[in-house]
Amino acid sequence: MKPTLLQFTVSVAVALFAVGLVHGQGPGDRPAANPRATRSMVLGTNGMIATSQPLASAAGLKVLQDGGNAIDAAITAAAVLAVVEPTMNGVGGDLFALVYTAADGKLHALNSSGRSAYTATPEAFSQRGLKEIPRTGVLSVSVPGVVDGWSELLSKYGTIQLSQALKPAIGYARNGYAVSEIIATDWATVTRILQRDPDAAATFLPNGRPPVPGQLFKNPNLAATLETIGAGGRDAFYKGPIAQAIAASMKAKNGLLEARDFADHHADWVEPISTSYRGYDVYELPPNTQGITALEMLNILEGYDVKSLGHNSAAYIHLSTEAKRIAYADRDAFIADPDSVPASTVKLLLSKEYAASRRKEIDPLRAAQRYGPASIGGRTADAGRQLGYQVEGRDHGDTIYMTVADGKGNMVSLIQSLFDTFGSGVVAGNTGIALHNRGSLFTLEPGHPNRIAPHKRPFHTLIPAFVMKDGKPWMSFGVMGGDMQPPGHVQVLANLIDFGMNVQEAGEAARFRHTQNGIFLESAIAGRGDVVFALNRMGQRMQLGVDQWGGFQGIIRDPLTGILMGGSDPRKDGLAIGF
């Protein structure tokens, strides 16, 4: 029997009410000023840390309480994350950071991403009968940059030694830690990939199975590796026994990396790029990262009265999606190793004039069939779109983002990752190190700036962010999750600046995501029939199901009081804590 109209209306109302309760929007659940969060923001005066794992947050907080600065706490927490959240990040991954140092009042940017092997040429892949770079396995591995990043940050701005920063991580690797539900779930999804590599299976599949929630997991080989790094510094990893062990493992598994690839690696301090958005200066890392994509989106959206459109309204989602499509067309056509991206290209893509010209292409009532990239250096729309499908066709959440602030005014925005879950799925011998698969983001397309070549950095999704207001540090934040990162940055900033949310609300509020298959909506938006109907009317393809929403961490420093305000994403195991 078909339900009556009244029964249908009541059932929909109950469902929407339930969705509201899940997202902290039920009547009486939260204070009126904080309706889009399940918990309050965290407040502190002496220091604060926000990471995706409570064990890492606790380790970093102790460093701050013991008198260490934000940089000390960041590296300590990052090392713990490399142990206790191995699905997302590790010693075998890459790192980027933005660091505000109160002593000089400047923002510094570190690119600690690795490069391809000297033997990595298009011919090396064609000789193996490959038409594209494998997503996993030894041929997807580039040199890991994490360890050099830790060393650079500590040696330049820290107050403790690397050996001291690594102690908590070594303890968890040797003595074990209880695996959380979220991490165990991610772990189980790649069981078959880990089984392909005997060293990976021996390291990460105890008794032949992934750990279940609450199970104690140990990685004694990684503990020994971290001790070697602590005693010998970054050279132990890039020029000493660890480099030799990884190179030997790569040779045995028919990979491309050799000892000289590690010996010649170095992180680089670079100038951050920025744009202004309604009086706030937003900073990102330059290419080879996709940071410029978030800034281009902000420039396009600045031309609209976003606040009047309404939070997560159909009009706002539509305009943000179209801005994203334009920025990603440029991203996929031009972003690559810094040496392959002319300064003039970066300048153009960051300019307000360019954003204004691209904004004219957007129909506020109708989705475009397609957008091409800027006309620069003969790049074509088809070439950009081809790479975009290679990159954006994957769903990634296999990254950690964390931020730390101390009572002296220093702030760190740091991100490190393996890219896919357990990266390449390859562990280097008995080192306990899962190697990342960032090399899979190169293309073999002739003429593309991101075409693989010897000793070259690939296009990179990792982007920490930082915001200044009137020349003073205001916010350090990030939203991990592959292609979700630039739209995630934009949505968080709009939540704060346009819609007046606090730092916890801004990161927790329901998100939307556009992929090549259409728009995915989190449940609090998907339950609004008027929004879904209007987006359909605009020609936006709507997709059902669960997608990757990323994970937010953020700290705001109140410019008047100096009070620190932290937020952490409940979509992860995250914890913001201060004192």
N, C-alpha and C positions, 0 to 999 in steps of 0.2 A: 504494500500500500504506500503510495506517495505521501510524503509529509505535507501538511498544510503550510500555507505561507507563514502563519504565526509560529508553527513549530520550527520551520527553517530559520526564521528571524531569531528566535530564542537560541537555537543551537549555535548560530554564527556569533551572537552576542556573548555566549558563554565561552566559545573558543577564543574570541578576541580578548575577553577578560583574562583568560588563562595565559595567553601570550603576554599580556601586560604584566601579570604577576611574575612571570619568568624573568622579565627584563626590568623588574623593579618599578613598574608603572601602575600597580594596583592602588586603590584608594587607601591612604593611610600607611602605605609601605615605606615611603621615604618623605623627608621634608619637602615642602613645595619648591624649595630652591635647588633641589637635587633629585629630580624625578627620573633621570635616565641612568641611574647607577644603582647597583645592589649594595653598595657600601660607600662610606664617606671617604674623601681624600685624606691622605696621611699628612700630618703637620710635624715640623721639626725646626729647631733653631741652630743646632750644632753640626748636623750632617744628615744625609739621606741617601738611600740606595734603592733602586727598583730593578729587579731582574725577573727572569721567567721561571726561577726555581728558588724556593725558600732557603735551601741549604746554601746557595750562593749568596743570597741577600744577607743571611746571618753571618757568613764569613766576611763579607765586605763591611758590614756594620761593625764587627769587632775591630777591624783594622782602623776604622774611623774613631771608635771609642778609645783605642789604644794610642791615638795621636797621629795616625797616618793621614795623609791627604787623600783627595778624591782619586788621584791617579793610582796610588798604592792600593786603595780599596777596589778599584776597577779591575786591576790585573789579578788580584787575589780572587775576586768573584768570577772573572772570566776563566781562570784556570779551573776553578771548581765546576763551572758549567761544562767545561770540556770533558769532565769526568762523569758528572751525574746526569747530564742530558746528552748522551753520546749519539742519539738519533739526529740531533740538530746541529751539533758543532763539535769541534775537537782540535787536537794538536795538528791534525792533518788538513785543516781548512785555511780560509783566508780571513783577514781582519781589516776593518776601516774604523777610523775614530776622528771625532772633532773634540778638541780640548780647549776650554777657556781657562786661561791662567790669570789669576788676579794680580800677580806680581807685575805683569806688563800690560794687562788689560787688553789682551789680544786673543783671537780665536785661531787655533792651529789645526791643520788637517793632515792626517797620516793615511797614506795608501800603502797597505801591507798585503796587497794581493800578489800572488805568484805568477810566474811566467811559464810559457810552454817550454818543452824540451828543445835543445838545439837541433835535434833530428826531426822535429815536428814540422813537416812540410806537407802541402797538398799531395805531393807525389808519394809520400810515405803511406798515406791512406789509400790512394788509388792502387798502389802496388799490392795492397792487402785486399783488393776487390771491394773497397768501401766507397760509397757515394755520399755518405755523410758521416760525421764523427759520432761514434757510439755514445749512447747516453750514460752507460756504466762500463765498468771494466777498466783495465790498465790504460787503454788508449784515451780515456776521458780524464786522466789525471794530469794536473799541472803542479808546479812546485807549491807546496803549502807556505802561506805567509804569516800564520798566526804567531809562531814563536818569535820571529823577528819583530813583529808588532809589539808583543809584550815587552821585549827587551828595549826597543826604541822608546816606548812611552815611559818606562821606569827610569831608564838612564838619563832621559832629558828632563823629566818633570816629577819623578817620584822621589821618595825619601827612604825607601827600603830596597834591599837587594832582591833579585829575582828568586834566589833560593828561599828567602823568607816568604815571598808572595806565593810560592808553589806548595808550601807545607800543608795547608788544609786540603788541597787537591790530591796530594800524595797520600794523605791519610785516608781519604774516601776511596781512592783507587786500590789501596792495599787492604784496608779493613772492610770495605764494602759500604753500601748504602741501600736503603729500601727504594725500589723502583716505584714511581708513582703510576696512577691509572692512565693518565694521558700519555706518558712516555712508553709505558708497556703496550698500549694500543698501537702507537706508531711503530714500535719495535716489531710487533707481530706482522705488520703489513709487508715487511721486506724479508721474511724468513727465507724464501726461495733465493733471493739475491745473495744473501749471506751464505747460503749453502753452496753456492757456486765456487766460492773461494775457501780453500781449506783453512787458511789462517784466519779469515773472518769468522768462519763457523766455530773454530776452536776458541776464539776470543769472545764472541758475542752470542753464541748459542750454547750456554752451559747445559750439559746433558742432552745436546742436540735440539734444544727448544729455546725460544725467546723467554725471558723472565716474565712472570705474571705479576700483577700488582701486589706490592708488599713483599716481594721476594728480595732477598739480599743478593746484590751483585757485586763481584770484585773483578778488578782488572790488574793483577799483579805485574804483568808485563808493562802496562802503561805507568804504573807506579815507579818501576825501575827506570823507564825512559824519562819521566819527569825529574827524578833524582839526578840523572845524568845531565839534564838541561840545567838544573839548579846549580850543580857543581861546576859545569863547564861553560855555562852561558849559551848565547845563541849560536856560537861557533860549534858547540857540541852537536847541534842539530844540523847545521848547514855545511860544516867542514870536517866534522869528527865522526864518531862511531855510528851515530844515528843516520846521518846522510849515507854512509857506506852501507848500512843495513837496508835502507830503503832502496838504494840503487841496485843492490844485489837482488833484492826481491823483485824489482821491476824487470831486471834482465831475465830472471828465471821465469817470469810470467809473460815474456815477450812484450814488455812495455817499452816506452821511449825515453823515460827519464834516466839520466846518468848522474854520476857524482858531480861533474862540472856544472850541471844545471842548478844544483843546490849551492855549490861554492860561489857562484856568480849572482845569487839572489840578493836583493836588498830592498828594504822598504823605502818609501820616498815621502818626505814632507812636501806638501803641495799647497797652493793657494785655494781656499774654499771658494765656491761660486755662490752668488746670492741674487735675490730679487726682493723688492719691497711688496708687501701685501697689506694695504690699508694701514700704513704707518708702522708695520712690523717688518724687520729685515730677517728673511729666512735664508739659512745657509745649508748647502749640501756639498758633497764631494764632486769634483769635476770628472769627466771621462777618464778612465774607462767605466765609471759607474753610471747608473741611470738617474743620478740626482738631478740633472738638468731637466728631466721629464717632469718631475714634480713642480719645479719652478716655472716651466712653460705652462703647465696646467693652471697654476695660480695666476699667472699673468693674464691668461684668457678669461678666467672666472672673475677677475677683478673688475672687468668691464660690466658686470651685471650686479644688480641689487640683490645679492644672494639672500640677505636677511628677510627681505619682503617676500621671497619665494616660499619661505617656510621650510623648517627642517625636514629633510627626507621627503619633501613633496615631489610629485611627478615632475614638475618644472625644474626643480633643482637637480634631481637625479638625471634628467635628460640633458641639461646643459653641462653638467659635470662629466657625463659619459661622452658627449661629443668632444669636449675639450680633451678628455683622455685619449680618444681615438686619434685626434690630430697630433698630440704630443707623442703618442706611441709610433705613429707613422714616421715621425722624425727620429725617434729613438732607434728604431729598427734599421733605419737607413744610414745613420751617421755615427752612432756611439760605438767606440772601440778603444784600443790601446791609445793612450794620450798622444803618442807620436804619430798616430794615424788620423787624428782629428785636428784640423787647423784651428788656430785661435779665432779666426774670423767666423768659423762655423759656430763655435760656442757663443761668441758675441752676438751673432744674429739670432740664434735660438733663444737667448736670454732677453732680447730687447722687447720693450713695451710696444714699439712700432710693429714688430713682427707679430706679436700676439694680437694686436688690433686688426691686422690684415687677415689673420687666420680666423678671428672671431666673426668676420663678415661672411665666412663660409657656413656658419652655423645657422640653421633654421630653428628658431625657438619652438616651433610647433611640429617639426618633422625630422626624423633621423635621416642622415645622409646615407646614400648607398655605399660610399667609400670616401676616404680621404687619402691623399698622397702626401709624401714628405715635401719639405721645401725644395726648391729648385737650386741645388748647390752642386757644383762640380760634376754635373751630368748624372747624378743619382736619379733613378727612376722610381716611380711608385711601385712597380711590380717587384723590383729588387728589395725594397724595404719590406714589402708585404711578405715576401718569401722568408726572410729571416724572422720576421715577426711570428710566423706560424711555427717556426722551429722553437722559438723561445716561449711564446705565450700559450702554446698548446700543452704546456706542462703545468701542473699545480704543485707549488712548493710551499712548505711551511717549515722547512728544515734549517732554521736559522735561529740564533738567539740575538735579542737586542737588550741592552742594559744601559743604565745611566746612574751616575753618582754625582753628588754635590757635597762639598764640605763647608764648614763654618767660616772658612777664610775667603770664600768666593770662587774657588775653583770648581769647574763642572766638566764632566766627561760624558760624551755620547759615543757609545761603542757598539759595534756589531761584528759578529764572527759566525762562520757558517761552513757546513759541508756541502751545501746546495741541496742535493737529494737526501732522503733518509739514508744515513750511513754513507753518503757520498757515492763513490764509485762502487761500493760494495767490496772493496779490496782492502785487506790489512797487510801492512808491510812486515812480513816475517814474524818475529817474536817481539816486535816493538810495542804491540798493543794499540797501534795508531791506525784508525780508519782514514783512508785517503779520500779527499774530496774529488768531485767530478766537474770542476769549473771549466776544464778544457773542453767539455762537451758543448759549451756555448760559443765556441768558434764556429765559423761557417767555412765551407769549401767553395763558396760561390766566387768565381773570378771577378776581380775588380772591387769587391766589397772591402771597406776598411777593416772589418772584423774577420777577414780571411786569415786562417791559421798560417803562421810563419814561425821560424825559429826565435826563441827567447822573446816572446811577445805576450802581453797581457790580454786576456779575453774580455769581451763585454761582460759587465758585472751588474748583478741586481742589487747588491748590498748597498744600503744608504742610511747612515746615521744622519740626524738632522739637529739643527740648533737655531734658536730664534733670539734676536736682539731687539730691544725697544729703547729708542733714544740713546743709542750707543752703549747700553748696559745689557748684561746677560739676562734673559727673561725665561727661556725654556730650553731644556735639553730633552729630546724625545725621539722615538722611532716606532715604526710599525713593521715588524718582520713579516716575511711571507712572499718572496719572489716577486711576481708581477703585481701583487697587491700593494707593494710598498709605496710607490708614488701616489696612487689614489688614496691609500691609507693616510699618508701624510696630509694630503689636501683635505680629506674629510675631517681629520682631527683638528686641523687649523681652522677650518670653517666652523666647526663646533665651538671652538674657543672664541674666535674673533668675531664671527658673524652672528652666532647663536647664543653667545654669552654663557657657555657651560664652564664648569670648573674642570680641573685636570682629570679627575676620575670619570666624570660624566663624558668628557670629550673622547676618552679612549674606550669607554664601555658602550656608548650609544650604538644602536644598530647600524650596520654598514651595508653597503651595496657594492657589487663588483661586476665590472664588464669584462667579458672574455670574448674570444672569437666566435663563441656559440651564442652569445647574448648576455643579458643582465641577470645576475643572481641577486636575490634580496634576502637579508636575514629575516627571521620569523616576525619580528616586531613590525617590519615594513611589509612583508609578504601578506600579513593578515589584514592589511588595509586595502580593501577591494577597490576603492576609488583611485588609489595610486597605481595599482596594477592595471586597471582598466584604462586610465589616462596614458600610461606608458605604451600600452598596446595600440591605442589610437594614434600615438605619435610615430608608430612604425618601429618601436624598439622590440627586439625579440626577447621574450621573457623565458627564463629557464627555471625549472623546478629542481629541488634537491639541495643537498648540503654542499657548500663550496669552501674554499680556503679564505678565511677572514683575517689571517695574520694575528699577531700578538703585540699589544701596545705596552710600552713603559714610558713614563714621563715625569719630569720634575720641573716645577716652576719656582723661580725665586721672586718673591714679592719685591718690586723695586723700591717701595717705601719703607717696609719693615725689615726686609731681609729674610723673612720667614720662608721656609721651604715647604712646598706643597707637592705631594707625590701621588701618582696614580699607577695602578697596575691592572692588566687585562685579565678578567675572570675566564676568558676563553683558554687561558693557559694556567699553569701552576703558579703564576707570578705572585710576587710579594714586594710591595713598597713599604719600607720601614725607616724611621728616622729617630733622632733623639735630640 
